[in-house]
Amino acid sequence: MPVKEVKEGVEHIQILDKEGNVDEELEPDIPDEKLLEMYRDMMYARKLDEKAFKLQRRGDAGTYAPVKGEEACQVGPAHALEESDWFVPSFREAAFALTRGMSPVKLFRYFMGDPYGNKVEDTHNLPVSIPIASQTLHATGIGMATNIKDENEVTITYFGDGATSQGDFHGALNFAGVYEAPVIFFNQNNRYAISVPREKQTASETLAQKAKAYGIKGLQVDGNDILATYKVASEAAERARKGGGPTLIEGLTYRLGVHTTSDDPSRYRSEEEVEKWKKRDPIKRFKKYLLDKGVLDEEKIDEINEEIDKDLEEKVEEALEMGSVETENMFKHVYDEVPQRLKKQLEKAKEREGGDN
């Protein structure tokens, strides 16, 4: 792979610059139809974000973790992998899940507290994992099983920069390296673990260089450049299928919104910083590229927006029509036998609701 830049011995790949101009030497060969699908998927995730945020604010949904600003980290790799490959998410991968064909209704119901929203059924998608970095171990386990069964599947797992401070992350990379598991570890480095900046997470110059300690390939990519994320994920998957083992990808991106709907980012980052990153918006950059390429025009943009808006309105109504979610759902599936302290919490919750549930 031609490399745009090298930092501390780590490859850094960028294909679209901050203004959306393309480096033709690095540009991947993607059919126009697929490029349009990628744009639509990014827009769908952005607009679903807005809907989910409003649902939470008006009391129709619980805590939501927006994906705004990180769409390229997810939509690019989702298009690079096969349907038979495994997807192991954390809690901020709505864009990847939607691109993989997950129903928006399920996503809405999940954030409404309905267990139905986390049913993966007959897919190679795992349920959302909230504990930080725990899903990286699951991904390594799937990868090891893939090798044992001699199957040609790749597993991709997502996590934030804060997850690299957890023991699970290091254990997962160590075992993946030893057993040459076909796993892509995609780190969405959005600069903050809730309110803790990346420089307080680690003394490493990059997160990608942590791969070296475990004998696996590590590289860094502009996470707001969907062509670059598509390219590195495609090549990591191809390498894994050929027995080349795992890859750690550090996607440099930025969370344009809140960590979750219970967060106030103004307490730990400046508006100037946010405005700087808004200029690097992955959707704006990709749109500029598609307009220059003649794949997209203003009429097509309006058509896509109208189609998405209409579809999302229907999906929100469908999710709401499924009814309210019982408070007991929060307590049902945590322990085999519910401990006394949780029983007391449930009693208090019912009291606040007037004992209706």
N, C-alpha and C positions, 0 to 999 in steps of 0.2 A: 504494500500500500504506500503510495507517495505520502510523505508527511509534511504538513504545513509548518510545523514548529516542533522543537524538542525542549522540554523543561525538565531539568534534573534527571536526565536520562529516560524520561517518560515521553512517549509519543503524544503529541497534541494535534488533533485533527479538527480542522474547520474548512468547510466548503463554501458556505454562504457567509459573507462578511456582515457586519452589523447593519449595513444598509440594504442587504438582500442581493448584493452582486455576487455572481458565482465564479469560482475558480474552475475553469473548464478542464484543467488537468486532473482535478479530483472528482469532478461531477459524475455521479453514478448514472448508469443507463436505465432509467425508469420510464416505462410507457406513459404517455400523456393521460390515459384513462386512470392509471394507478395514482399518478400525481394528483389528479382531481379528487380521487377517493381520500387520499391523505389529507388534503386541504379540508374536505368536508368533515372528516373525522375530528380534525383539530377544532373546527368551528362548532361541531356538535358538542364536544367536551366543554368548550368555553361557555356555550349557552346553557348547557345542563348545570354547570357551576352556578350560574346566575339564578336559575330556577331553584336549585337546592338551597342556596343561601337565603332566598326569600321564604321558602317553606320553613326553614329553621327560625327565621326572625318572626314569623307570624304564629309560631307554635305548632306547626303541622309536622315537624321533623326534629330529630335530636341533633347532637353535635355532628357537624360536617367538616371534612378536611378538603378545602378547595385545591384544585389542580392548576389553577390559573397561572400561566407563565411557564409551566413545566410540560406543556402538551407535546413538544417535539421529542422530549426524552422518552415518551411512551408510544406515541403514534408511529414514529419511525421504526423502532424495533418490532412493534406489533405487525407491521406490514412486511418486515424482513423475515419473520419466522413462519413456520407452517402451523396449520390448525392442529396437527398431531403433537406439536411441541407443548411443553408444560409451562404454565404461567403461575408463579407463586408470589402473590402481592403482599404489600403491607396495607396501609389504610389510605393512600393517596394516589391510587392508580385507576381512577375512574376512566381516564382517557384510553388506557390500554384495554380495560375490560370492555368498554363500548366498542372499540375497534375489533375486538375478538368476537363480537356479536352478542354480548350480554344485554339483556333487555333493560332499557332505562327504567321500566316499572320496577324491576327487581332492585335496581340501585336506589331508587327513591324509597322503596319499602325497607331496605336495609337501614337507611338512615332514619326511618320512622320507628325502628326497633322491632321490625317483623323478621323472625327467623327465616321466613320464606326468601327474603332478600339475599341470604347467604348460602342458599342451596345451589350447589354447582352441578348437580345431576350428572348426565353422561358427557362430561367435557373434561378436558385436561387443564381446567382452571381450579386452583385451590381457593378455599374461602379466604376472606379478608383476615389478616392477622394483625392484631393490635399490639401485643408485647413487642417492644423494640428489638429487632434483629433475630427473633426466634424463627422467622420464616426462612432465613438463610440456611439453617440446619435442615429444614424440610426439603429445600431445593437440592442440597448436597445428597440427602438420602435418596431422592428420586433419581438423581444423576447416577449414583452408585448402583441403584436397582436397574437402571437402563443398561448399564454395562453388563451386569450379571445376566440379564435376560437377552443380551445381544440385540438390542433394539436401536433404531437409528433416530432417536428423539433427543431434542435439546431442551433443557430447562432454563428459564429466565426468572430471576427473582429481583425484586426492587427493595431499596431501603434508602434512608436518608443519611446525611453525614454524621448525625449523632449516633447512628447504629454502629459505626466503626469503632466506637468506644466500648462496645459491649463484647463480652467474652464469646457469645454465640457466633458473632461475625468471624472472629479469629479461628474458632473451632471449625466452622463451616469451610473456610478457605483452606485450612490445614488438611482436612480430610479430603476435600475436593482435589487438592493438589496431589496428595499421596495416591489416590485411587483414580486420577485422571478423569474425574467425573465431567460429563459434557454439560457444564453449567455456565450460564452468563450471569455474573453478579453485577447488576446495574445500580450504581450508587448515584442517586439524584442529589448532588451537592448543591442545595439551594441556599447555602451560606449560614443557615441557622438551624439549630436543634431546639425548636420552639424559640426561646429568647437567647440561647447561648450561641455566640458566633463561632464559626469553624475554627478560627485560630486558638480558641480556648478548648477545643476538642482534642487537638493533637499538635505536636511539634513538627510533624512531617510537612515538607514543602508541598506535597500533593497527597491525596488519598490513594491515587492509583499506584504509587510506588510501594504501598503495603503488600501488593501482590508478590513482590520479589522475595519477601520472607518465606513465602509458601511455594516458591518454585513455579508460579503460574504467570501468564502474561497479564500485564496491567497497562492500560492506556487511558488517556484523557481526551475527551471530546467536548466541543462546544455544544452544550445541552440545549441551546436555543436554536440550533441549526438542524432541521429535520433531515436534510440530505446527509449530513455527517452521522447522525445517530442511526439512520437506516444503513449506511455503508458499514460502520464499525460492527453493528449487530449482525449484519449479513455475513461478514467475514469471520466474526467470532463463532457464529453458528456453523459455518462451513468447516472451520478448523476443528470444532468439537466433533462434528460428524465423522471426520477423518481420523479421530483418535488423538487430536492435539490437546485435549483436556480443557480446563476452564479458563475463563477470561474475566478479569475485573475491569469494568468500564466506569470511569468517573465522569459523569455528565455535569459540566459546569453550567448551572442554571440559576434561577432566582424565583422565589415564591412571591408573586406580585400581590397576593392577598394575605389573609390571616393564616396562622398555623392551623387553627380550627376556628369554628364560630364562637368559641369561648375565649379567644385570644385578642389582645390589643397590641399590635405590633408597633404602634407609635411610642410605646414605652421603652423600646430597645433599638429602634432604627430610625434614621432620619427620613423626612419626606424627600430630601434631595437625593438620597440613595435610591429610593423607590423610583423617582422620576428618571434617574439615569438608566435604570433597568427597563423601564417602560419603553424606552427608545430601542431596546434590544428584543422587544416582544417577538417570540418565535413565529406567531401567525403573521405579523406585519412583514417580517423578512421573507417568509415563504410566499406570501401574496405578491410581493414585489417581484420575486423570481418568476412566478407563474405568469404575471402580467407581461414581463419582459420576454418571456418565452412564447407568448401567444396562446398559452393553454387556458388562460383565464381572462375574462373581460368583465366590465362593470355589470353588464346584463346577467352574466352567469353568476356573479357574486350575489346579486339581488335574488336570483332564482334559488340559489342554495340557502340563503338566509331565510327566505319565505318558507321553503320546504322544511327546514329545521324547526323554525318557530311553530309551524302548524303541528308538526309531529310531536314536539315537546309538550305543547298545550294538551294534546290528546293523552299523552303518557302520564302527565301530572294528574289529570282528571281520573284516569284509570286507577292510578295508585291511591288517590284519595277515596275513590268509590269502594275500595276494598275494606274501608272502615278503620276505626281507631284500633290501636294495638294495646293489648292488656299489659299493665305494669308488671305482672308476674313473669312476663317473658324475659325480663332482665335477670331473673333469679333462677329460671328453670334449668338452664343448660350449663351452669358454671361448675357445679359439684354433683357427684352422684347422690350424695346425701347433703341437703342444704344445712350448713352450720347455723347455730342459734343466732349468731350476730346478724346473718343475712335475713333470717326470719324476722328479727326485730326491725330491720330496715324496711322490709316489705310491709310490715304492719303499719309503720309510720307513713309510708308512701300511700297506703290505702286510706289512712286517716285524712291525709291532705286532700285526697280526691273525694272524700265523702263516703268512702266505703263502697263505691260502685263496682270496682273490679274485684 
